[in-house]
Amino acid sequence: MASTGSDPAVRRLVVLRHAKSAYPPGVPDAQRPLSERGRTDAPRAGRWLAAHVGVVDLVVCSPAARTQDTWALAGAALGPVPVPVVVDPRVYGAAVDDLLAVLAEVDPAVGTLVLVGHSPGLPDLVVELVGPGPYPDPQEQARVASVAGKFPTCAVAVLHTDHPWSGLPAGGARLVALTSPRHPGPDWV
């Protein structure tokens, strides 16, 4: 899955939910740090991205401490050249329409985008973009059902679309990969 194929018009949206966070007393939600498990899982997600996604052109990240820390740990696994990161306050607590508005502003030249945020917005976005089916890949139905049922911390969903970022329609993407530390499959590293 390191390539979207021979069609340069295919875009990849990688949806990454923040890693497990801690709940220290008196710390506001947006400032919650990662837990020990989160600090272990985030680099593992990064290694999976390096092995299965490859080059990332842009990251759009929630301003929450746990999302930024997740990306810092995951992104380090992609190599020495840092990926450009846009911290967008609209991603924090965002609903699907908010996330679509954020995506609509992404430069059309971006081929692979990582969106780092929160539940329930991220899994709702994945389900919206994939639509109700039918799906050409029989395993895609299981992946979509899994996202709709539970999108655990540090989960990674990879979608392919041939639509521009500025016009992602419902049902206009395919969910080609799904993994997480809680349901890793054979290729989680």
Contacts in CASP RR format, 6 or more apart in sequence:
PFRMAT RR
TARGET T0000
AUTHOR 0000-0000-0000
METHOD contacts of the structure
MODEL  1
MASTGSDPAVRRLVVLRHAKSAYPPGVPDAQRPLSERGRTDAPRAGRWLA
AHVGVVDLVVCSPAARTQDTWALAGAALGPVPVPVVVDPRVYGAAVDDLL
AVLAEVDPAVGTLVLVGHSPGLPDLVVELVGPGPYPDPQEQARVASVAGK
FPTCAVAVLHTDHPWSGLPAGGARLVALTSPRHPGPDWV
1 52 0 8 1.000
1 53 0 8 1.000
1 158 0 8 1.000
1 176 0 8 1.000
1 177 0 8 1.000
2 51 0 8 1.000
2 52 0 8 1.000
2 53 0 8 1.000
2 54 0 8 1.000
4 10 0 8 1.000
4 11 0 8 1.000
4 12 0 8 1.000
4 111 0 8 1.000
4 112 0 8 1.000
4 160 0 8 1.000
7 162 0 8 1.000
9 162 0 8 1.000
10 160 0 8 1.000
10 161 0 8 1.000
10 162 0 8 1.000
11 110 0 8 1.000
11 111 0 8 1.000
11 112 0 8 1.000
11 113 0 8 1.000
11 160 0 8 1.000
11 161 0 8 1.000
11 162 0 8 1.000
11 163 0 8 1.000
11 164 0 8 1.000
11 165 0 8 1.000
12 53 0 8 1.000
12 111 0 8 1.000
12 112 0 8 1.000
12 113 0 8 1.000
12 158 0 8 1.000
12 159 0 8 1.000
12 160 0 8 1.000
13 103 0 8 1.000
13 113 0 8 1.000
13 115 0 8 1.000
13 129 0 8 1.000
13 158 0 8 1.000
13 159 0 8 1.000
13 161 0 8 1.000
13 173 0 8 1.000
14 49 0 8 1.000
14 53 0 8 1.000
14 56 0 8 1.000
14 112 0 8 1.000
14 113 0 8 1.000
14 114 0 8 1.000
14 115 0 8 1.000
14 156 0 8 1.000
14 157 0 8 1.000
14 158 0 8 1.000
14 159 0 8 1.000
15 114 0 8 1.000
15 115 0 8 1.000
15 122 0 8 1.000
15 125 0 8 1.000
15 126 0 8 1.000
15 156 0 8 1.000
15 157 0 8 1.000
15 158 0 8 1.000
15 159 0 8 1.000
16 45 0 8 1.000
16 49 0 8 1.000
16 70 0 8 1.000
16 71 0 8 1.000
16 74 0 8 1.000
16 114 0 8 1.000
16 115 0 8 1.000
16 116 0 8 1.000
16 117 0 8 1.000
16 154 0 8 1.000
16 155 0 8 1.000
16 156 0 8 1.000
17 116 0 8 1.000
17 117 0 8 1.000
17 118 0 8 1.000
17 119 0 8 1.000
17 122 0 8 1.000
17 123 0 8 1.000
17 151 0 8 1.000
17 152 0 8 1.000
17 153 0 8 1.000
17 154 0 8 1.000
17 155 0 8 1.000
18 34 0 8 1.000
18 62 0 8 1.000
18 64 0 8 1.000
18 66 0 8 1.000
18 67 0 8 1.000
18 69 0 8 1.000
18 70 0 8 1.000
18 116 0 8 1.000
18 117 0 8 1.000
18 118 0 8 1.000
18 153 0 8 1.000
18 154 0 8 1.000
19 34 0 8 1.000
19 35 0 8 1.000
19 37 0 8 1.000
19 38 0 8 1.000
19 39 0 8 1.000
19 41 0 8 1.000
19 42 0 8 1.000
19 45 0 8 1.000
19 66 0 8 1.000
19 69 0 8 1.000
19 70 0 8 1.000
19 73 0 8 1.000
19 153 0 8 1.000
19 154 0 8 1.000
20 34 0 8 1.000
20 35 0 8 1.000
20 37 0 8 1.000
20 38 0 8 1.000
20 41 0 8 1.000
20 153 0 8 1.000
20 154 0 8 1.000
21 32 0 8 1.000
21 33 0 8 1.000
21 34 0 8 1.000
21 35 0 8 1.000
21 38 0 8 1.000
21 66 0 8 1.000
21 153 0 8 1.000
22 32 0 8 1.000
22 33 0 8 1.000
22 34 0 8 1.000
22 35 0 8 1.000
23 32 0 8 1.000
24 32 0 8 1.000
24 33 0 8 1.000
27 33 0 8 1.000
29 64 0 8 1.000
30 63 0 8 1.000
30 64 0 8 1.000
30 65 0 8 1.000
30 92 0 8 1.000
31 64 0 8 1.000
31 65 0 8 1.000
32 64 0 8 1.000
32 65 0 8 1.000
32 66 0 8 1.000
33 65 0 8 1.000
33 66 0 8 1.000
33 69 0 8 1.000
34 42 0 8 1.000
34 66 0 8 1.000
34 69 0 8 1.000
34 70 0 8 1.000
34 73 0 8 1.000
37 181 0 8 1.000
38 70 0 8 1.000
38 153 0 8 1.000
38 154 0 8 1.000
39 69 0 8 1.000
39 73 0 8 1.000
41 153 0 8 1.000
41 154 0 8 1.000
41 181 0 8 1.000
42 69 0 8 1.000
42 70 0 8 1.000
42 71 0 8 1.000
42 72 0 8 1.000
42 73 0 8 1.000
42 74 0 8 1.000
42 154 0 8 1.000
43 73 0 8 1.000
43 74 0 8 1.000
43 76 0 8 1.000
43 77 0 8 1.000
44 154 0 8 1.000
44 181 0 8 1.000
44 188 0 8 1.000
44 189 0 8 1.000
45 70 0 8 1.000
45 74 0 8 1.000
45 154 0 8 1.000
45 156 0 8 1.000
45 181 0 8 1.000
46 73 0 8 1.000
46 74 0 8 1.000
46 75 0 8 1.000
46 76 0 8 1.000
46 77 0 8 1.000
46 78 0 8 1.000
47 77 0 8 1.000
47 189 0 8 1.000
48 156 0 8 1.000
48 179 0 8 1.000
48 187 0 8 1.000
48 188 0 8 1.000
48 189 0 8 1.000
49 56 0 8 1.000
49 74 0 8 1.000
49 75 0 8 1.000
49 77 0 8 1.000
49 78 0 8 1.000
49 114 0 8 1.000
49 156 0 8 1.000
50 77 0 8 1.000
50 78 0 8 1.000
50 79 0 8 1.000
51 187 0 8 1.000
51 189 0 8 1.000
52 158 0 8 1.000
52 177 0 8 1.000
52 187 0 8 1.000
53 112 0 8 1.000
53 158 0 8 1.000
54 78 0 8 1.000
54 112 0 8 1.000
55 112 0 8 1.000
56 75 0 8 1.000
56 78 0 8 1.000
56 83 0 8 1.000
56 112 0 8 1.000
56 113 0 8 1.000
56 114 0 8 1.000
57 83 0 8 1.000
57 84 0 8 1.000
57 109 0 8 1.000
57 110 0 8 1.000
57 111 0 8 1.000
57 112 0 8 1.000
57 113 0 8 1.000
58 83 0 8 1.000
58 84 0 8 1.000
58 85 0 8 1.000
58 86 0 8 1.000
58 106 0 8 1.000
58 107 0 8 1.000
58 110 0 8 1.000
58 112 0 8 1.000
58 113 0 8 1.000
58 114 0 8 1.000
59 71 0 8 1.000
59 75 0 8 1.000
59 83 0 8 1.000
59 84 0 8 1.000
59 85 0 8 1.000
59 86 0 8 1.000
59 113 0 8 1.000
59 114 0 8 1.000
59 115 0 8 1.000
59 116 0 8 1.000
60 85 0 8 1.000
60 86 0 8 1.000
60 88 0 8 1.000
60 91 0 8 1.000
60 102 0 8 1.000
60 103 0 8 1.000
60 106 0 8 1.000
60 113 0 8 1.000
60 114 0 8 1.000
60 115 0 8 1.000
60 116 0 8 1.000
61 67 0 8 1.000
61 68 0 8 1.000
61 71 0 8 1.000
61 85 0 8 1.000
61 86 0 8 1.000
61 87 0 8 1.000
61 88 0 8 1.000
61 91 0 8 1.000
61 115 0 8 1.000
61 116 0 8 1.000
61 117 0 8 1.000
62 68 0 8 1.000
62 87 0 8 1.000
62 88 0 8 1.000
62 89 0 8 1.000
62 91 0 8 1.000
62 92 0 8 1.000
62 93 0 8 1.000
62 94 0 8 1.000
62 116 0 8 1.000
62 117 0 8 1.000
62 118 0 8 1.000
63 87 0 8 1.000
63 88 0 8 1.000
63 89 0 8 1.000
63 91 0 8 1.000
63 92 0 8 1.000
64 92 0 8 1.000
64 117 0 8 1.000
64 118 0 8 1.000
67 91 0 8 1.000
67 92 0 8 1.000
67 116 0 8 1.000
67 117 0 8 1.000
67 118 0 8 1.000
68 87 0 8 1.000
68 116 0 8 1.000
70 116 0 8 1.000
70 154 0 8 1.000
71 85 0 8 1.000
71 114 0 8 1.000
71 116 0 8 1.000
75 82 0 8 1.000
75 83 0 8 1.000
83 114 0 8 1.000
88 102 0 8 1.000
90 98 0 8 1.000
90 99 0 8 1.000
90 101 0 8 1.000
90 102 0 8 1.000
91 98 0 8 1.000
91 99 0 8 1.000
91 102 0 8 1.000
91 115 0 8 1.000
91 116 0 8 1.000
91 117 0 8 1.000
91 118 0 8 1.000
92 117 0 8 1.000
92 118 0 8 1.000
93 118 0 8 1.000
93 121 0 8 1.000
94 102 0 8 1.000
94 117 0 8 1.000
94 118 0 8 1.000
94 121 0 8 1.000
95 121 0 8 1.000
95 124 0 8 1.000
96 121 0 8 1.000
96 124 0 8 1.000
96 125 0 8 1.000
96 128 0 8 1.000
99 115 0 8 1.000
99 121 0 8 1.000
99 122 0 8 1.000
99 125 0 8 1.000
100 125 0 8 1.000
100 128 0 8 1.000
100 168 0 8 1.000
102 115 0 8 1.000
103 113 0 8 1.000
103 115 0 8 1.000
103 165 0 8 1.000
103 168 0 8 1.000
104 165 0 8 1.000
104 166 0 8 1.000
104 167 0 8 1.000
104 168 0 8 1.000
105 165 0 8 1.000
105 166 0 8 1.000
106 113 0 8 1.000
106 165 0 8 1.000
106 166 0 8 1.000
107 165 0 8 1.000
108 164 0 8 1.000
108 165 0 8 1.000
108 166 0 8 1.000
110 165 0 8 1.000
113 165 0 8 1.000
115 122 0 8 1.000
115 125 0 8 1.000
119 151 0 8 1.000
122 151 0 8 1.000
122 157 0 8 1.000
123 147 0 8 1.000
123 148 0 8 1.000
123 149 0 8 1.000
123 151 0 8 1.000
123 157 0 8 1.000
126 144 0 8 1.000
126 147 0 8 1.000
126 151 0 8 1.000
126 157 0 8 1.000
126 159 0 8 1.000
126 175 0 8 1.000
127 144 0 8 1.000
127 147 0 8 1.000
127 148 0 8 1.000
128 170 0 8 1.000
128 171 0 8 1.000
129 159 0 8 1.000
129 161 0 8 1.000
129 168 0 8 1.000
129 170 0 8 1.000
129 171 0 8 1.000
129 172 0 8 1.000
129 173 0 8 1.000
130 140 0 8 1.000
130 144 0 8 1.000
130 159 0 8 1.000
130 171 0 8 1.000
130 172 0 8 1.000
130 173 0 8 1.000
130 174 0 8 1.000
130 175 0 8 1.000
131 144 0 8 1.000
131 170 0 8 1.000
131 171 0 8 1.000
131 172 0 8 1.000
132 171 0 8 1.000
133 141 0 8 1.000
133 144 0 8 1.000
133 171 0 8 1.000
135 141 0 8 1.000
135 144 0 8 1.000
135 174 0 8 1.000
136 174 0 8 1.000
137 174 0 8 1.000
137 176 0 8 1.000
140 174 0 8 1.000
140 175 0 8 1.000
140 176 0 8 1.000
143 157 0 8 1.000
143 175 0 8 1.000
143 177 0 8 1.000
143 178 0 8 1.000
144 175 0 8 1.000
146 178 0 8 1.000
146 183 0 8 1.000
147 155 0 8 1.000
147 157 0 8 1.000
147 175 0 8 1.000
147 178 0 8 1.000
151 157 0 8 1.000
151 180 0 8 1.000
152 180 0 8 1.000
152 181 0 8 1.000
152 182 0 8 1.000
152 183 0 8 1.000
153 180 0 8 1.000
153 181 0 8 1.000
154 180 0 8 1.000
154 181 0 8 1.000
155 178 0 8 1.000
155 179 0 8 1.000
155 180 0 8 1.000
155 182 0 8 1.000
156 177 0 8 1.000
156 178 0 8 1.000
156 179 0 8 1.000
156 180 0 8 1.000
157 175 0 8 1.000
157 177 0 8 1.000
157 178 0 8 1.000
158 175 0 8 1.000
158 176 0 8 1.000
158 177 0 8 1.000
158 178 0 8 1.000
159 173 0 8 1.000
159 174 0 8 1.000
159 175 0 8 1.000
159 176 0 8 1.000
160 173 0 8 1.000
160 174 0 8 1.000
160 176 0 8 1.000
161 168 0 8 1.000
161 172 0 8 1.000
161 173 0 8 1.000
161 174 0 8 1.000
163 169 0 8 1.000
163 172 0 8 1.000
163 173 0 8 1.000
179 185 0 8 1.000
179 187 0 8 1.000
179 188 0 8 1.000
180 188 0 8 1.000
181 188 0 8 1.000
END
